[in-house]
């Protein structure tokens, strides 16, 4: 059985309490790793290490180009270990190996991209009145508390870690207790790459203990969370006590809108991918499928046929297309929502049950599920289920599609399928979401901003926006006047500007 410790101050250590927790393989329901459980005392040790590394160590003072070289080494090591990371994440999250392999292959791109930013973080020269030079610097924010989820463990951690490191910050990172292993292995690679001690500290643990301690600690300058909207609300309240900066990428219930003139073949394939990739356990899942009434029946015939052929099974087998949910609690939550949908009057047209194969009964498996006859006000259309459940909503015209798509508290992702380029841009601009795909779904790039509107969060990951969110602006004034300040001398104070 694998065992893992905490990474604090460049050393692998047991938790102060000596506690550990079991990490389950969701495909079997069996324990396959044991992990040290961080609590408040461990978080305090990690913050102290990160603070010392920031204020006394070389990282924040190192030329940006030198930081960039270390990020490039991290990228090379991630590339070297991509297959091992993919297998580990498949066991830890239940995602099919074909998904985790594709994802682990792109993770190095973030470190290479932000390595390029490390020596290009610039200030400005500001024209001001009077004999003064005013310029700004973008400086590291300090100690960053990062709290990451279980659905894309290393990718989501990477979207936070890479820009934070490029900007010269130090980090206390709490991965989800449900899938922490790839992040812990990443810590070993950072050490091998030469990241100085204390710059990255990893404290796996539970939200009410380790997570809360990070948010409340006065030595943490910023919190960056990816998680549920409810968790984001709790963390924002905790962080407000010490006026920390907060970035949150939270829940979603994305509208996937298909117009009558869309390429039907592409839209059907896109909707299947949007609805069931990662077992539906992704914040930008295309959970609300809006279909124009003119193509509704033809679309649904193809969509249901293809969704029913998704191969559910052992995530380590290359032919598997959908693995288990992350936990029994999540599995039961999904099934409760299916029962809620039926009670609300929606028509279950696919799935809605546990697989019947004996080999899958020990794991946390569920079938691809589709509802028709859904009203937008129903709970299954308004609340994030975070599972392989797609609800279908018909619309008659563009105005109705926009109105219904926006009638929800979330605003993370959306998609529009149409051959009409003017309509595509009109609708994309009208949808209240931070990311909109046109004739595609779930594309991501380290250069492209990622984040949501409304209750889907605040702040942005990726690109220049991420650098801005991990730096502070410092304004510096230089007097070019040789004359002394005579403010308090009679008749001399009228020229003061403030």
LOBA-518368 format. One record per residue (C-alpha): residue in one letter; x, y, z; residue number from 1. Coordinates in steps of 0.2 Angstrom, whole numbers, padded with zeros to 4 digits. Layout:
residues N
[site "A" [X Y Z] NUM]
...
END
This chain:
residues 498
[site "X" [0000 0000 0000] 1]
[site "X" [0006 0017 -0004] 2]
[site "X" [0009 0029 0010] 3]
[site "X" [0012 0048 0009] 4]
[site "X" [0018 0062 0021] 5]
[site "X" [0015 0081 0021] 6]
[site "X" [0028 0092 0012] 7]
[site "X" [0033 0106 0024] 8]
[site "X" [0048 0117 0022] 9]
[site "X" [0056 0106 0010] 10]
[site "X" [0054 0090 0020] 11]
[site "X" [0042 0075 0020] 12]
[site "X" [0035 0074 0038] 13]
[site "X" [0021 0065 0047] 14]
[site "X" [0006 0076 0054] 15]
[site "X" [0009 0083 0071] 16]
[site "X" [-0006 0073 0077] 17]
[site "X" [0001 0057 0069] 18]
[site "X" [-0016 0055 0061] 19]
[site "X" [-0018 0047 0043] 20]
[site "X" [-0033 0045 0032] 21]
[site "X" [-0037 0031 0019] 22]
[site "X" [-0038 0035 0001] 23]
[site "X" [-0050 0024 -0009] 24]
[site "X" [-0050 0018 -0027] 25]
[site "X" [-0067 0023 -0032] 26]
[site "X" [-0068 0009 -0045] 27]
[site "X" [-0066 -0005 -0031] 28]
[site "X" [-0071 0005 -0015] 29]
[site "X" [-0055 -0002 -0008] 30]
[site "X" [-0041 0007 0001] 31]
[site "X" [-0025 0009 -0009] 32]
[site "X" [-0016 0023 -0001] 33]
[site "X" [-0014 0030 0017] 34]
[site "X" [-0010 0049 0018] 35]
[site "X" [-0004 0060 0033] 36]
[site "X" [-0019 0070 0039] 37]
[site "X" [-0014 0089 0041] 38]
[site "X" [-0023 0099 0054] 39]
[site "X" [-0022 0117 0061] 40]
[site "X" [-0005 0114 0069] 41]
[site "X" [0002 0107 0052] 42]
[site "X" [-0005 0122 0043] 43]
[site "X" [0003 0134 0055] 44]
[site "X" [0020 0125 0052] 45]
[site "X" [0017 0126 0033] 46]
[site "X" [0013 0144 0033] 47]
[site "X" [0028 0148 0044] 48]
[site "X" [0039 0139 0031] 49]
[site "X" [0031 0148 0016] 50]
[site "X" [0033 0165 0025] 51]
[site "X" [0051 0162 0029] 52]
[site "X" [0054 0156 0011] 53]
[site "X" [0046 0172 0005] 54]
[site "X" [0054 0184 0016] 55]
[site "X" [0071 0177 0019] 56]
[site "X" [0074 0164 0005] 57]
[site "X" [0079 0167 -0013] 58]
[site "X" [0063 0164 -0023] 59]
[site "X" [0055 0181 -0022] 60]
[site "X" [0072 0190 -0025] 61]
[site "X" [0078 0178 -0039] 62]
[site "X" [0078 0186 -0056] 63]
[site "X" [0063 0181 -0066] 64]
[site "X" [0073 0171 -0079] 65]
[site "X" [0080 0160 -0065] 66]
[site "X" [0063 0156 -0059] 67]
[site "X" [0058 0152 -0076] 68]
[site "X" [0072 0140 -0078] 69]
[site "X" [0065 0130 -0063] 70]
[site "X" [0048 0130 -0070] 71]
[site "X" [0055 0123 -0086] 72]
[site "X" [0063 0109 -0077] 73]
[site "X" [0047 0105 -0068] 74]
[site "X" [0038 0104 -0085] 75]
[site "X" [0052 0092 -0091] 76]
[site "X" [0049 0081 -0076] 77]
[site "X" [0031 0081 -0078] 78]
[site "X" [0033 0076 -0096] 79]
[site "X" [0045 0062 -0090] 80]
[site "X" [0032 0055 -0077] 81]
[site "X" [0016 0058 -0088] 82]
[site "X" [0012 0040 -0089] 83]
[site "X" [0014 0036 -0071] 84]
[site "X" [0004 0052 -0066] 85]
[site "X" [-0010 0047 -0078] 86]
[site "X" [-0011 0029 -0070] 87]
[site "X" [-0011 0036 -0052] 88]
[site "X" [-0025 0049 -0056] 89]
[site "X" [-0035 0036 -0064] 90]
[site "X" [-0034 0025 -0049] 91]
[site "X" [-0037 0040 -0037] 92]
[site "X" [-0051 0048 -0046] 93]
[site "X" [-0059 0034 -0056] 94]
[site "X" [-0057 0044 -0072] 95]
[site "X" [-0053 0033 -0088] 96]
[site "X" [-0035 0031 -0092] 97]
[site "X" [-0038 0038 -0109] 98]
[site "X" [-0044 0054 -0100] 99]
[site "X" [-0030 0055 -0087] 100]
[site "X" [-0017 0052 -0101] 101]
[site "X" [-0023 0066 -0112] 102]
[site "X" [-0023 0078 -0097] 103]
[site "X" [-0006 0073 -0090] 104]
[site "X" [0001 0076 -0107] 105]
[site "X" [-0004 0094 -0107] 106]
[site "X" [0000 0099 -0089] 107]
[site "X" [0018 0103 -0093] 108]
[site "X" [0012 0117 -0105] 109]
[site "X" [0007 0128 -0090] 110]
[site "X" [0024 0128 -0083] 111]
[site "X" [0032 0132 -0100] 112]
[site "X" [0020 0146 -0103] 113]
[site "X" [0022 0154 -0086] 114]
[site "X" [0041 0151 -0087] 115]
[site "X" [0040 0163 -0101] 116]
[site "X" [0030 0176 -0090] 117]
[site "X" [0042 0175 -0075] 118]
[site "X" [0054 0189 -0083] 119]
[site "X" [0041 0199 -0091] 120]
[site "X" [0031 0205 -0076] 121]
[site "X" [0032 0224 -0079] 122]
[site "X" [0026 0240 -0071] 123]
[site "X" [0022 0256 -0079] 124]
[site "X" [0028 0274 -0079] 125]
[site "X" [0013 0286 -0074] 126]
[site "X" [0013 0304 -0080] 127]
[site "X" [0009 0315 -0065] 128]
[site "X" [0008 0333 -0061] 129]
[site "X" [0023 0342 -0054] 130]
[site "X" [0042 0338 -0053] 131]
[site "X" [0040 0320 -0049] 132]
[site "X" [0043 0303 -0057] 133]
[site "X" [0030 0290 -0053] 134]
[site "X" [0031 0272 -0058] 135]
[site "X" [0023 0256 -0053] 136]
[site "X" [0030 0239 -0049] 137]
[site "X" [0021 0222 -0049] 138]
[site "X" [0027 0213 -0034] 139]
[site "X" [0023 0195 -0028] 140]
[site "X" [0008 0195 -0016] 141]
[site "X" [0017 0184 -0003] 142]
[site "X" [0010 0167 0004] 143]
[site "X" [-0004 0160 -0006] 144]
[site "X" [-0016 0147 0001] 145]
[site "X" [-0022 0136 -0013] 146]
[site "X" [-0037 0123 -0010] 147]
[site "X" [-0040 0112 -0025] 148]
[site "X" [-0053 0098 -0029] 149]
[site "X" [-0053 0080 -0033] 150]
[site "X" [-0060 0080 -0051] 151]
[site "X" [-0044 0086 -0060] 152]
[site "X" [-0032 0086 -0046] 153]
[site "X" [-0015 0090 -0054] 154]
[site "X" [-0022 0101 -0069] 155]
[site "X" [-0032 0112 -0057] 156]
[site "X" [-0017 0113 -0045] 157]
[site "X" [-0006 0117 -0060] 158]
[site "X" [-0017 0132 -0065] 159]
[site "X" [-0014 0139 -0048] 160]
[site "X" [0004 0134 -0044] 161]
[site "X" [0012 0139 -0061] 162]
[site "X" [0007 0157 -0061] 163]
[site "X" [0010 0159 -0042] 164]
[site "X" [0027 0153 -0044] 165]
[site "X" [0031 0163 -0059] 166]
[site "X" [0026 0179 -0050] 167]
[site "X" [0038 0175 -0035] 168]
[site "X" [0025 0169 -0022] 169]
[site "X" [0026 0155 -0010] 170]
[site "X" [0012 0142 -0008] 171]
[site "X" [0003 0132 0005] 172]
[site "X" [-0007 0119 -0005] 173]
[site "X" [-0021 0108 0001] 174]
[site "X" [-0027 0095 -0011] 175]
[site "X" [-0044 0087 -0009] 176]
[site "X" [-0043 0072 0003] 177]
[site "X" [-0053 0062 -0010] 178]
[site "X" [-0039 0062 -0023] 179]
[site "X" [-0022 0070 -0016] 180]
[site "X" [-0010 0058 -0023] 181]
[site "X" [-0004 0066 -0040] 182]
[site "X" [-0002 0082 -0031] 183]
[site "X" [0009 0074 -0018] 184]
[site "X" [0019 0066 -0032] 185]
[site "X" [0021 0083 -0040] 186]
[site "X" [0029 0089 -0024] 187]
[site "X" [0043 0077 -0026] 188]
[site "X" [0046 0082 -0044] 189]
[site "X" [0047 0101 -0038] 190]
[site "X" [0060 0096 -0026] 191]
[site "X" [0070 0086 -0040] 192]
[site "X" [0068 0102 -0051] 193]
[site "X" [0077 0112 -0038] 194]
[site "X" [0063 0122 -0031] 195]
[site "X" [0069 0130 -0015] 196]
[site "X" [0064 0123 0002] 197]
[site "X" [0047 0131 0009] 198]
[site "X" [0042 0138 -0008] 199]
[site "X" [0029 0124 -0010] 200]
[site "X" [0021 0116 0005] 201]
[site "X" [0008 0102 0003] 202]
[site "X" [-0004 0099 0017] 203]
[site "X" [-0018 0086 0012] 204]
[site "X" [-0032 0086 0025] 205]
[site "X" [-0050 0090 0027] 206]
[site "X" [-0060 0106 0024] 207]
[site "X" [-0066 0110 0042] 208]
[site "X" [-0048 0108 0049] 209]
[site "X" [-0034 0111 0036] 210]
[site "X" [-0044 0121 0024] 211]
[site "X" [-0051 0132 0038] 212]
[site "X" [-0034 0135 0046] 213]
[site "X" [-0027 0141 0029] 214]
[site "X" [-0041 0153 0027] 215]
[site "X" [-0040 0160 0044] 216]
[site "X" [-0021 0161 0046] 217]
[site "X" [-0015 0179 0047] 218]
[site "X" [0001 0174 0038] 219]
[site "X" [-0008 0170 0022] 220]
[site "X" [-0010 0184 0009] 221]
[site "X" [-0022 0176 -0003] 222]
[site "X" [-0034 0161 -0005] 223]
[site "X" [-0037 0153 -0022] 224]
[site "X" [-0050 0140 -0022] 225]
[site "X" [-0058 0128 -0034] 226]
[site "X" [-0073 0120 -0027] 227]
[site "X" [-0092 0120 -0025] 228]
[site "X" [-0101 0137 -0023] 229]
[site "X" [-0106 0132 -0005] 230]
[site "X" [-0087 0130 -0001] 231]
[site "X" [-0083 0146 -0009] 232]
[site "X" [-0096 0155 0001] 233]
[site "X" [-0088 0148 0017] 234]
[site "X" [-0070 0152 0012] 235]
[site "X" [-0075 0170 0007] 236]
[site "X" [-0082 0173 0025] 237]
[site "X" [-0067 0165 0033] 238]
[site "X" [-0055 0175 0023] 239]
[site "X" [-0064 0191 0025] 240]
[site "X" [-0059 0191 0044] 241]
[site "X" [-0041 0196 0039] 242]
[site "X" [-0046 0204 0022] 243]
[site "X" [-0037 0192 0012] 244]
[site "X" [-0038 0193 -0007] 245]
[site "X" [-0049 0178 -0013] 246]
[site "X" [-0050 0170 -0031] 247]
[site "X" [-0064 0157 -0033] 248]
[site "X" [-0068 0145 -0047] 249]
[site "X" [-0084 0138 -0041] 250]
[site "X" [-0099 0128 -0047] 251]
[site "X" [-0108 0128 -0064] 252]
[site "X" [-0123 0122 -0074] 253]
[site "X" [-0118 0126 -0092] 254]
[site "X" [-0130 0129 -0106] 255]
[site "X" [-0126 0120 -0122] 256]
[site "X" [-0136 0128 -0135] 257]
[site "X" [-0140 0120 -0152] 258]
[site "X" [-0148 0130 -0166] 259]
[site "X" [-0158 0123 -0180] 260]
[site "X" [-0144 0127 -0193] 261]
[site "X" [-0130 0118 -0183] 262]
[site "X" [-0119 0104 -0190] 263]
[site "X" [-0130 0090 -0182] 264]
[site "X" [-0116 0077 -0182] 265]
[site "X" [-0104 0089 -0173] 266]
[site "X" [-0116 0095 -0161] 267]
[site "X" [-0122 0078 -0155] 268]
[site "X" [-0104 0072 -0153] 269]
[site "X" [-0100 0089 -0144] 270]
[site "X" [-0115 0086 -0132] 271]
[site "X" [-0110 0069 -0128] 272]
[site "X" [-0093 0075 -0123] 273]
[site "X" [-0099 0090 -0114] 274]
[site "X" [-0112 0080 -0103] 275]
[site "X" [-0102 0064 -0099] 276]
[site "X" [-0083 0068 -0099] 277]
[site "X" [-0075 0065 -0082] 278]
[site "X" [-0092 0056 -0077] 279]
[site "X" [-0100 0073 -0077] 280]
[site "X" [-0089 0078 -0063] 281]
[site "X" [-0083 0094 -0070] 282]
[site "X" [-0089 0112 -0066] 283]
[site "X" [-0091 0116 -0085] 284]
[site "X" [-0101 0101 -0089] 285]
[site "X" [-0114 0104 -0102] 286]
[site "X" [-0128 0099 -0090] 287]
[site "X" [-0142 0109 -0098] 288]
[site "X" [-0144 0104 -0117] 289]
[site "X" [-0155 0117 -0126] 290]
[site "X" [-0162 0111 -0142] 291]
[site "X" [-0171 0121 -0155] 292]
[site "X" [-0188 0113 -0158] 293]
[site "X" [-0185 0111 -0177] 294]
[site "X" [-0171 0099 -0174] 295]
[site "X" [-0176 0092 -0157] 296]
[site "X" [-0182 0075 -0162] 297]
[site "X" [-0168 0071 -0175] 298]
[site "X" [-0155 0077 -0162] 299]
[site "X" [-0162 0066 -0148] 300]
[site "X" [-0163 0051 -0158] 301]
[site "X" [-0144 0052 -0162] 302]
[site "X" [-0139 0058 -0145] 303]
[site "X" [-0148 0045 -0135] 304]
[site "X" [-0141 0031 -0146] 305]
[site "X" [-0123 0037 -0144] 306]
[site "X" [-0125 0041 -0125] 307]
[site "X" [-0132 0023 -0122] 308]
[site "X" [-0116 0016 -0130] 309]
[site "X" [-0104 0024 -0118] 310]
[site "X" [-0093 0010 -0111] 311]
[site "X" [-0094 0011 -0092] 312]
[site "X" [-0081 0001 -0083] 313]
[site "X" [-0063 -0002 -0076] 314]
[site "X" [-0055 0015 -0078] 315]
[site "X" [-0038 0007 -0081] 316]
[site "X" [-0044 -0002 -0096] 317]
[site "X" [-0041 0008 -0112] 318]
[site "X" [-0058 0004 -0120] 319]
[site "X" [-0067 0011 -0105] 320]
[site "X" [-0076 0028 -0109] 321]
[site "X" [-0083 0032 -0092] 322]
[site "X" [-0077 0027 -0074] 323]
[site "X" [-0085 0028 -0057] 324]
[site "X" [-0090 0043 -0047] 325]
[site "X" [-0077 0049 -0034] 326]
[site "X" [-0086 0042 -0019] 327]
[site "X" [-0101 0033 -0012] 328]
[site "X" [-0108 0049 -0005] 329]
[site "X" [-0107 0057 -0022] 330]
[site "X" [-0115 0042 -0030] 331]
[site "X" [-0129 0043 -0018] 332]
[site "X" [-0131 0062 -0021] 333]
[site "X" [-0133 0059 -0040] 334]
[site "X" [-0146 0046 -0038] 335]
[site "X" [-0156 0057 -0026] 336]
[site "X" [-0156 0070 -0040] 337]
[site "X" [-0163 0057 -0052] 338]
[site "X" [-0177 0053 -0040] 339]
[site "X" [-0180 0072 -0038] 340]
[site "X" [-0181 0074 -0056] 341]
[site "X" [-0194 0061 -0058] 342]
[site "X" [-0204 0068 -0043] 343]
[site "X" [-0204 0085 -0052] 344]
[site "X" [-0212 0077 -0067] 345]
[site "X" [-0197 0076 -0079] 346]
[site "X" [-0196 0061 -0090] 347]
[site "X" [-0181 0049 -0088] 348]
[site "X" [-0176 0043 -0106] 349]
[site "X" [-0159 0036 -0102] 350]
[site "X" [-0150 0028 -0087] 351]
[site "X" [-0154 0034 -0070] 352]
[site "X" [-0148 0018 -0061] 353]
[site "X" [-0132 0009 -0056] 354]
[site "X" [-0124 -0003 -0068] 355]
[site "X" [-0130 -0021 -0068] 356]
[site "X" [-0113 -0029 -0071] 357]
[site "X" [-0107 -0039 -0056] 358]
[site "X" [-0089 -0033 -0059] 359]
[site "X" [-0095 -0015 -0056] 360]
[site "X" [-0105 -0017 -0040] 361]
[site "X" [-0091 -0014 -0028] 362]
[site "X" [-0086 0003 -0036] 363]
[site "X" [-0096 0019 -0037] 364]
[site "X" [-0103 0018 -0054] 365]
[site "X" [-0118 0026 -0062] 366]
[site "X" [-0125 0025 -0080] 367]
[site "X" [-0126 0040 -0092] 368]
[site "X" [-0143 0048 -0088] 369]
[site "X" [-0154 0060 -0098] 370]
[site "X" [-0170 0069 -0094] 371]
[site "X" [-0183 0076 -0106] 372]
[site "X" [-0199 0086 -0102] 373]
[site "X" [-0189 0097 -0091] 374]
[site "X" [-0194 0115 -0085] 375]
[site "X" [-0180 0127 -0082] 376]
[site "X" [-0186 0130 -0064] 377]
[site "X" [-0185 0112 -0059] 378]
[site "X" [-0171 0108 -0047] 379]
[site "X" [-0162 0096 -0059] 380]
[site "X" [-0161 0111 -0071] 381]
[site "X" [-0155 0124 -0058] 382]
[site "X" [-0144 0114 -0045] 383]
[site "X" [-0127 0107 -0049] 384]
[site "X" [-0128 0088 -0048] 385]
[site "X" [-0110 0085 -0053] 386]
[site "X" [-0113 0068 -0061] 387]
[site "X" [-0117 0061 -0078] 388]
[site "X" [-0135 0069 -0079] 389]
[site "X" [-0140 0079 -0094] 390]
[site "X" [-0157 0089 -0094] 391]
[site "X" [-0164 0093 -0111] 392]
[site "X" [-0174 0110 -0113] 393]
[site "X" [-0182 0115 -0130] 394]
[site "X" [-0182 0133 -0136] 395]
[site "X" [-0191 0141 -0151] 396]
[site "X" [-0180 0156 -0155] 397]
[site "X" [-0164 0165 -0151] 398]
[site "X" [-0171 0177 -0138] 399]
[site "X" [-0179 0162 -0128] 400]
[site "X" [-0163 0152 -0129] 401]
[site "X" [-0153 0167 -0121] 402]
[site "X" [-0166 0171 -0108] 403]
[site "X" [-0167 0153 -0102] 404]
[site "X" [-0149 0150 -0103] 405]
[site "X" [-0146 0165 -0092] 406]
[site "X" [-0160 0161 -0079] 407]
[site "X" [-0148 0152 -0067] 408]
[site "X" [-0137 0157 -0053] 409]
[site "X" [-0121 0151 -0061] 410]
[site "X" [-0111 0158 -0075] 411]
[site "X" [-0095 0148 -0079] 412]
[site "X" [-0096 0140 -0096] 413]
[site "X" [-0108 0139 -0111] 414]
[site "X" [-0108 0133 -0129] 415]
[site "X" [-0117 0139 -0145] 416]
[site "X" [-0119 0127 -0160] 417]
[site "X" [-0123 0136 -0176] 418]
[site "X" [-0117 0140 -0194] 419]
[site "X" [-0123 0158 -0193] 420]
[site "X" [-0107 0168 -0188] 421]
[site "X" [-0117 0183 -0183] 422]
[site "X" [-0129 0173 -0172] 423]
[site "X" [-0114 0164 -0164] 424]
[site "X" [-0106 0181 -0159] 425]
[site "X" [-0123 0188 -0153] 426]
[site "X" [-0127 0174 -0142] 427]
[site "X" [-0110 0172 -0135] 428]
[site "X" [-0109 0190 -0130] 429]
[site "X" [-0127 0189 -0123] 430]
[site "X" [-0124 0173 -0112] 431]
[site "X" [-0118 0178 -0094] 432]
[site "X" [-0104 0166 -0093] 433]
[site "X" [-0085 0168 -0091] 434]
[site "X" [-0081 0155 -0105] 435]
[site "X" [-0091 0152 -0121] 436]
[site "X" [-0086 0140 -0134] 437]
[site "X" [-0093 0141 -0152] 438]
[site "X" [-0095 0125 -0161] 439]
[site "X" [-0084 0116 -0149] 440]
[site "X" [-0084 0112 -0130] 441]
[site "X" [-0071 0112 -0115] 442]
[site "X" [-0056 0119 -0124] 443]
[site "X" [-0043 0126 -0113] 444]
[site "X" [-0026 0134 -0115] 445]
[site "X" [-0014 0141 -0102] 446]
[site "X" [-0015 0158 -0111] 447]
[site "X" [-0034 0159 -0111] 448]
[site "X" [-0043 0167 -0096] 449]
[site "X" [-0054 0154 -0086] 450]
[site "X" [-0067 0159 -0073] 451]
[site "X" [-0085 0163 -0070] 452]
[site "X" [-0098 0176 -0068] 453]
[site "X" [-0111 0176 -0054] 454]
[site "X" [-0110 0162 -0042] 455]
[site "X" [-0098 0153 -0052] 456]
[site "X" [-0084 0163 -0044] 457]
[site "X" [-0072 0178 -0045] 458]
[site "X" [-0055 0181 -0052] 459]
[site "X" [-0047 0172 -0067] 460]
[site "X" [-0035 0158 -0070] 461]
[site "X" [-0023 0157 -0085] 462]
[site "X" [-0014 0170 -0095] 463]
[site "X" [-0010 0188 -0090] 464]
[site "X" [-0025 0188 -0079] 465]
[site "X" [-0017 0175 -0068] 466]
[site "X" [-0001 0185 -0066] 467]
[site "X" [-0012 0200 -0061] 468]
[site "X" [-0021 0190 -0048] 469]
[site "X" [-0005 0184 -0040] 470]
[site "X" [0004 0201 -0039] 471]
[site "X" [0001 0218 -0030] 472]
[site "X" [0004 0235 -0038] 473]
[site "X" [0016 0246 -0029] 474]
[site "X" [0017 0264 -0033] 475]
[site "X" [0033 0273 -0031] 476]
[site "X" [0035 0292 -0031] 477]
[site "X" [0052 0301 -0034] 478]
[site "X" [0054 0319 -0031] 479]
[site "X" [0064 0328 -0045] 480]
[site "X" [0063 0345 -0036] 481]
[site "X" [0078 0352 -0027] 482]
[site "X" [0068 0364 -0016] 483]
[site "X" [0064 0358 0002] 484]
[site "X" [0046 0356 0007] 485]
[site "X" [0041 0372 0015] 486]
[site "X" [0023 0368 0019] 487]
[site "X" [0023 0374 0037] 488]
[site "X" [0031 0391 0033] 489]
[site "X" [0020 0406 0031] 490]
[site "X" [0014 0409 0013] 491]
[site "X" [0023 0394 0006] 492]
[site "X" [0010 0380 0007] 493]
[site "X" [-0002 0384 -0007] 494]
[site "X" [0005 0373 -0020] 495]
[site "X" [0003 0357 -0010] 496]
[site "X" [-0008 0345 -0020] 497]
[site "X" [-0015 0334 -0006] 498]
END
